[in-house]
Amino acid sequence: MIFWFIAIAITAAACVALVYAGAGRMVNSSTAQMPEQTDQFRALLEGIDADLASGKLDEEQARAAKGELAREMLRARKDARPKSSVELGRAPVIAGSVAVAAIAFGIYGFLGSPDLPANPLAERQDVAAQSIDLDAAIASIEERLKQTPDDVRGWAVIGPAYMQLGRFDDAANAFRTLMDLSGETPELLTAFAEARLSEPTGAGAEDAIAALQKAAEDPTHARSRLYLAAEAMRVEDYREAERLWSAAIALAEGTEPWLAAARQGLVVAQNDGVDNTLEQQNEMIAAMVGGLSERLYASGGTIEEWQQLVQSYIVLDDLDNAQRAFDAAVVAYPLTFDRGELDSLALGAGLKLNGGTR
């Protein structure tokens, strides 16, 4: 019995870690959950059922293990809720920080004075930090590029800086000029496409797709395939999306921040645009909730168990049964003091706190 509680805890911790590492925008998904989560929880549920059938667990132990598994699934789902625009996931934040640092040092390298006295490294970094103002630095580079418009290094620095400031049209022009001067590469083509796709009018989509298709001619370039896969999903060309997601995933080393989203995109494409991860989890939760419900209505339970039952019904969007469970909990625990969290949960879901049918 102890084994199952340990296994459930380890699985839940691993799933939360996966979600945390891969948090951010998910493809065609209303939640940030991944197929790996569902598969791991399903394997645990099947293991509990197998132990019950073989006699390793009795009915009470199996119900307790399933109840714990349901709690962890609900907790994992709560932790996996999509972030708002100001709550970006860990990987995008780190990537953004690295990009800002790279831009800053690129600008400093372009504008910095090579004849500075031989100060200690720490002092030079202080000078760099104090002297760079992004807007002023870009204005200075723009002035230099007017005088020397064929300066490859200047265009290479100013393009990402424009992106950082949201000047997407200027960024696209910078990347286009850079390709004219130094030749097209998959990275430059994709950077140009990113800039065009970021324009609020959406007018650059056709140019962007053409650039991405050219970048994807390089069989080792993953980033262009990710964009093309997302575009294929948008136009509901799921077989092409499946091919592109698979190709990008095959190029991954395993640590890329986009890998979890790509795998989720692949699953959705294979299901012709339907993300059934949530449906599968709901089926498992419903199966586990049934046993908990029977026990609580038959012999009662703790306030935490009633709260779990109410929360499970809310997650399943079964508000009638949620109200019924809440009313039963109120009868079992009539003092409001005992039901603080449960009442807050019910209020947030639109249940009636004074009991009765909805």
Phi and psi in degrees as a GROMACS rama.xvg file:
@    title "Ramachandran Plot"
@    xaxis  label "Phi"
@    yaxis  label "Psi"
@TYPE xy
-59.8953  -34.3261  ILE-2
-54.4994  -44.0157  PHE-3
-67.3613  -37.1013  TRP-4
-66.4638  -37.8439  PHE-5
-66.6973  -45.3464  ILE-6
-62.2101  -42.5021  ALA-7
-63.1063  -43.7274  ILE-8
-62.9684  -43.2877  ALA-9
-64.6469  -44.806  ILE-10
-61.8809  -44.3269  THR-11
-61.5741  -43.1856  ALA-12
-62.9188  -40.7733  ALA-13
-65.7669  -40.5818  ALA-14
-65.9409  -42.3274  CYS-15
-62.3715  -39.5871  VAL-16
-63.7861  -40.778  ALA-17
-63.3791  -44.9114  LEU-18
-63.5856  -42.9816  VAL-19
-63.0989  -42.3113  TYR-20
-69.675  -32.7819  ALA-21
-106.181  12.8325  GLY-22
-61.7313  152.541  ALA-23
140.903  -153.984  GLY-24
-78.0462  127.943  ARG-25
-105.51  155.817  MET-26
-89.0819  122.72  VAL-27
49.923  40.0386  ASN-28
-136.481  135.107  SER-29
-83.1823  -13.3214  SER-30
-130.473  164.992  THR-31
-93.6456  26.471  ALA-32
-84.7456  161.087  GLN-33
-128.65  156.008  MET-34
-56.9808  -33.7975  PRO-35
-57.7996  -38.8836  GLU-36
-58.9241  -53.0261  GLN-37
-60.6798  -43.4579  THR-38
-61.3273  -41.7762  ASP-39
-67.7677  -42.816  GLN-40
-67.2226  -37.8417  PHE-41
-63.6011  -40.7884  ARG-42
-61.3197  -39.7806  ALA-43
-65.8513  -42.1559  LEU-44
-62.3415  -43.3486  LEU-45
-64.1369  -36.0901  GLU-46
-65.3234  -39.9661  GLY-47
-63.9485  -44.1838  ILE-48
-62.2301  -39.1099  ASP-49
-64.9325  -41.085  ALA-50
-67.9115  -33.2676  ASP-51
-65.9976  -43.7161  LEU-52
-65.5221  -34.6392  ALA-53
-84.5836  -7.65492  SER-54
91.4706  1.07497  GLY-55
-68.5366  -28.873  LYS-56
-122.871  143.354  LEU-57
-90.7996  178.286  ASP-58
-58.5552  -43.7113  GLU-59
-64.9688  -42.8712  GLU-60
-65.9928  -40.1283  GLN-61
-64.3985  -41.7527  ALA-62
-62.153  -40.9992  ARG-63
-64.4937  -42.2418  ALA-64
-65.4384  -41.4106  ALA-65
-67.2001  -36.3184  LYS-66
-62.6578  -41.7628  GLY-67
-65.3142  -39.7677  GLU-68
-63.8501  -41.7475  LEU-69
-61.3199  -42.1832  ALA-70
-60.1625  -43.5283  ARG-71
-69.14  -35.1916  GLU-72
-64.1203  -42.8566  MET-73
-64.8012  -39.942  LEU-74
-65.3432  -42.42  ARG-75
-63.8478  -38.6699  ALA-76
-65.2734  -40.7662  ARG-77
-62.2293  -43.4729  LYS-78
-68.4124  -21.9907  ASP-79
-93.8755  4.41961  ALA-80
-59.8391  141.156  ARG-81
-59.5174  144.712  PRO-82
-83.1111  153.168  LYS-83
-77.6533  174.63  SER-84
-62.5057  -20.5563  SER-85
-100.179  3.6369  VAL-86
-120.64  58.9449  GLU-87
-63.5918  151.707  LEU-88
-66.9126  170.414  GLY-89
-60.3977  -47.1248  ARG-90
-63.3829  -48.3352  ALA-91
-60.1462  -36.942  PRO-92
-64.2036  -45.6321  VAL-93
-63.0888  -44.5171  ILE-94
-61.5646  -41.5001  ALA-95
-63.0379  -40.2829  GLY-96
-63.2573  -43.3962  SER-97
-63.5456  -41.0086  VAL-98
-62.5055  -44.6388  ALA-99
-60.6855  -43.3919  VAL-100
-62.5605  -42.3454  ALA-101
-64.1078  -41.4127  ALA-102
-62.7973  -45.0295  ILE-103
-60.5504  -47.4977  ALA-104
-69.973  -31.2387  PHE-105
-65.0901  -44.0016  GLY-106
-63.9192  -43.3672  ILE-107
-63.8368  -39.0709  TYR-108
-64.127  -33.5985  GLY-109
-78.0138  -39.7428  PHE-110
-95.164  -18.9011  LEU-111
-60.5153  157.071  GLY-112
-91.7855  114.248  SER-113
-69.4857  -14.3262  PRO-114
-99.0917  20.559  ASP-115
-60.7184  147.255  LEU-116
-60.9602  158.29  PRO-117
-75.1578  69.8463  ALA-118
-75.5836  158.407  ASN-119
-57.8475  153.051  PRO-120
-56.6267  -42.8606  LEU-121
-59.7727  -39.9238  ALA-122
-68.4813  -37.2658  GLU-123
-63.9778  -39.0972  ARG-124
-64.4366  -37.1032  GLN-125
-63.485  -41.7643  ASP-126
-61.6042  -43.5625  VAL-127
-61.5596  -46.5379  ALA-128
-62.9622  -37.5469  ALA-129
-77.8438  -27.0508  GLN-130
-93.5271  -14.9236  SER-131
-96.3373  118.166  ILE-132
-116.052  122.131  ASP-133
-57.3574  -46.7748  LEU-134
-61.8565  -45.0742  ASP-135
-65.6404  -38.8723  ALA-136
-64.886  -42.5456  ALA-137
-64.6336  -40.5976  ILE-138
-59.9506  -39.1966  ALA-139
-66.5007  -42.2532  SER-140
-65.7054  -41.123  ILE-141
-59.1795  -39.6895  GLU-142
-64.8273  -41.0688  GLU-143
-65.7018  -38.9381  ARG-144
-69.4684  -25.6815  LEU-145
-64.9201  -35.6072  LYS-146
-81.0828  -35.7956  GLN-147
-131.084  77.0452  THR-148
-68.2621  -8.90348  PRO-149
-99.8519  19.1397  ASP-150
-79.9769  99.6323  ASP-151
-59.4619  -42.2931  VAL-152
-62.6681  -39.8112  ARG-153
-63.1724  -43.8812  GLY-154
-66.8052  -35.522  TRP-155
-65.1424  -32.0286  ALA-156
-81.0275  -40.7107  VAL-157
-77.9372  -26.7639  ILE-158
-59.2958  -56.2731  GLY-159
-61.4101  -32.4849  PRO-160
-65.3826  -41.2591  ALA-161
-59.4864  -42.6225  TYR-162
-59.3842  -42.9381  MET-163
-62.4372  -33.0959  GLN-164
-88.4638  -1.05448  LEU-165
78.6225  16.3902  GLY-166
-92.3901  72.977  ARG-167
-70.2146  -37.0859  PHE-168
-64.5295  -43.2075  ASP-169
-63.9137  -38.0182  ASP-170
-63.6425  -44.3243  ALA-171
-60.4868  -42.6009  ALA-172
-63.8082  -38.0944  ASN-173
-64.8775  -44.9577  ALA-174
-67.5472  -35.5261  PHE-175
-65.6075  -43.8654  ARG-176
-62.6299  -41.5504  THR-177
-61.485  -40.3746  LEU-178
-67.4888  -36.4066  MET-179
-62.4518  -36.3125  ASP-180
-82.9568  -39.0831  LEU-181
-116.236  -5.26692  SER-182
99.0222  155.882  GLY-183
-80.9454  137.793  GLU-184
-131.414  158.654  THR-185
-56.0218  -38.9329  PRO-186
-67.8519  -42.4854  GLU-187
-67.7228  -39.8857  LEU-188
-61.5469  -40.7887  LEU-189
-70.735  -38.2732  THR-190
-62.4728  -42.2865  ALA-191
-61.1216  -43.8462  PHE-192
-63.2938  -41.5793  ALA-193
-57.8123  -44.0889  GLU-194
-63.5649  -43.2177  ALA-195
-67.2932  -39.809  ARG-196
-69.1474  -24.1384  LEU-197
-81.8122  -12.2959  SER-198
-64.5589  130.523  GLU-199
-62.5966  -25.1494  PRO-200
-76.3089  -20.0499  THR-201
75.2265  8.26009  GLY-202
-69.3962  -19.6806  ALA-203
-91.9332  8.94011  GLY-204
-61.9341  -41.9308  ALA-205
-64.3858  -46.1546  GLU-206
-61.1065  -40.212  ASP-207
-63.6171  -46.0951  ALA-208
-63.4844  -40.6835  ILE-209
-61.8372  -42.2021  ALA-210
-65.6752  -40.734  ALA-211
-65.8888  -39.7371  LEU-212
-63.309  -37.8648  GLN-213
-67.921  -40.8461  LYS-214
-63.2885  -36.7807  ALA-215
-72.7696  -6.90839  ALA-216
-65.036  -21.6101  GLU-217
-77.188  115.144  ASP-218
-67.8592  -8.40332  PRO-219
-104.755  5.10292  THR-220
-97.8506  112.384  HIS-221
-84.3928  -39.6098  ALA-222
-61.8316  -39.5638  ARG-223
-64.4309  -35.6126  SER-224
-67.7265  -33.3207  ARG-225
-63.1881  -45.3807  LEU-226
-64.4463  -42.6937  TYR-227
-66.13  -35.4687  LEU-228
-64.572  -42.9866  ALA-229
-62.6177  -38.6962  ALA-230
-66.5825  -40.6347  GLU-231
-62.3557  -37.4875  ALA-232
-63.7383  -40.0979  MET-233
-62.0662  -39.2267  ARG-234
-92.6902  7.82227  VAL-235
64.0827  32.2166  GLU-236
-94.0972  78.6145  ASP-237
-71.5062  -30.0321  TYR-238
-68.9138  -39.4336  ARG-239
-67.7011  -40.488  GLU-240
-61.2011  -42.6131  ALA-241
-60.0817  -43.3052  GLU-242
-62.6994  -43.4231  ARG-243
-71.3171  -42.9878  LEU-244
-58.9111  -44.7948  TRP-245
-62.2347  -41.4239  SER-246
-64.8364  -42.1587  ALA-247
-65.5123  -43.5184  ALA-248
-62.7739  -37.909  ILE-249
-64.4497  -25.2393  ALA-250
-86.0607  -9.94946  LEU-251
-74.376  150.237  ALA-252
-91.6734  -14.5742  GLU-253
114.252  -11.3008  GLY-254
-114.105  2.22511  THR-255
-66.2527  138.64  GLU-256
-65.9968  -18.8714  PRO-257
-90.9591  -4.95398  TRP-258
-63.9405  -42.9531  LEU-259
-62.6409  -42.132  ALA-260
-65.0469  -38.3436  ALA-261
-64.7076  -40.967  ALA-262
-64.6772  -39.7438  ARG-263
-65.2547  -41.6551  GLN-264
-60.3975  -39.2727  GLY-265
-62.5671  -43.9749  LEU-266
-61.521  -43.6781  VAL-267
-64.5876  -41.7937  VAL-268
-63.2447  -41.9324  ALA-269
-63.5816  -25.847  GLN-270
-97.2357  21.7524  ASN-271
55.5161  43.9447  ASP-272
88.8529  1.77434  GLY-273
-101.941  123.594  VAL-274
-94.4746  101.745  ASP-275
-96.5346  10.5853  ASN-276
-58.8841  -45.5373  THR-277
-64.435  -40.9043  LEU-278
-62.814  -42.4553  GLU-279
-63.312  -42.4394  GLN-280
-66.4019  -38.4687  GLN-281
-62.2783  -38.0981  ASN-282
-63.1853  -41.8928  GLU-283
-67.4922  -41.8927  MET-284
-62.6393  -42.4573  ILE-285
-61.0511  -40.3903  ALA-286
-63.9314  -39.9846  ALA-287
-75.9715  -33.7329  MET-288
-65.9552  -32.8977  VAL-289
-55.5866  -46.0676  GLY-290
-66.095  -40.9463  GLY-291
-64.0203  -42.1901  LEU-292
-61.8398  -46.594  SER-293
-58.0269  -44.6959  GLU-294
-67.0554  -44.138  ARG-295
-65.3713  -43.0299  LEU-296
-69.5977  -28.0226  TYR-297
-81.4951  -43.8186  ALA-298
-133.051  7.13023  SER-299
76.9456  -179.082  GLY-300
-176.071  -172.528  GLY-301
-76.6017  162.985  THR-302
-63.2666  -32.1941  ILE-303
-64.5213  -38.7418  GLU-304
-68.6446  -40.123  GLU-305
-62.132  -40.0975  TRP-306
-63.9587  -40.2025  GLN-307
-61.6481  -42.0649  GLN-308
-64.2848  -46.3701  LEU-309
-61.0717  -45.6734  VAL-310
-62.4071  -39.2724  GLN-311
-62.1243  -44.2347  SER-312
-64.996  -36.4426  TYR-313
-63.9171  -44.1325  ILE-314
-60.2148  -38.7248  VAL-315
-78.9146  0.398751  LEU-316
61.0841  31.2966  ASP-317
-105.012  76.8999  ASP-318
-73.4825  -24.151  LEU-319
-65.7573  -47.0044  ASP-320
-69.574  -30.3677  ASN-321
-63.3779  -43.3493  ALA-322
-63.5827  -42.5833  GLN-323
-61.9568  -43.217  ARG-324
-66.5346  -39.5706  ALA-325
-63.9765  -43.2318  PHE-326
-60.6021  -40.2659  ASP-327
-66.0681  -36.8159  ALA-328
-66.34  -37.2784  ALA-329
-64.369  -39.0777  VAL-330
-64.3995  -41.8219  VAL-331
-72.327  -31.7711  ALA-332
-130.613  80.0594  TYR-333
-70.3583  -19.6804  PRO-334
-80.2745  123.666  LEU-335
-57.2105  -34.3195  THR-336
-56.479  -35.0863  PHE-337
-76.9095  -16.1906  ASP-338
-114.976  24.3991  ARG-339
-49.3483  -58.2037  GLY-340
-67.3709  -38.3202  GLU-341
-63.573  -43.8049  LEU-342
-63.1234  -39.6782  ASP-343
-64.034  -41.805  SER-344
-61.365  -46.1055  LEU-345
-64.3225  -43.1946  ALA-346
-61.807  -42.8744  LEU-347
-64.0252  -27.5528  GLY-348
-91.1111  -2.16538  ALA-349
84.9522  17.7078  GLY-350
-77.96  159.86  LEU-351
-86.4707  122.592  LYS-352
-76.2148  -19.5226  LEU-353
-94.7864  13.287  ASN-354
82.2297  176.292  GLY-355
98.8476  166.252  GLY-356
-72.7268  154.961  THR-357
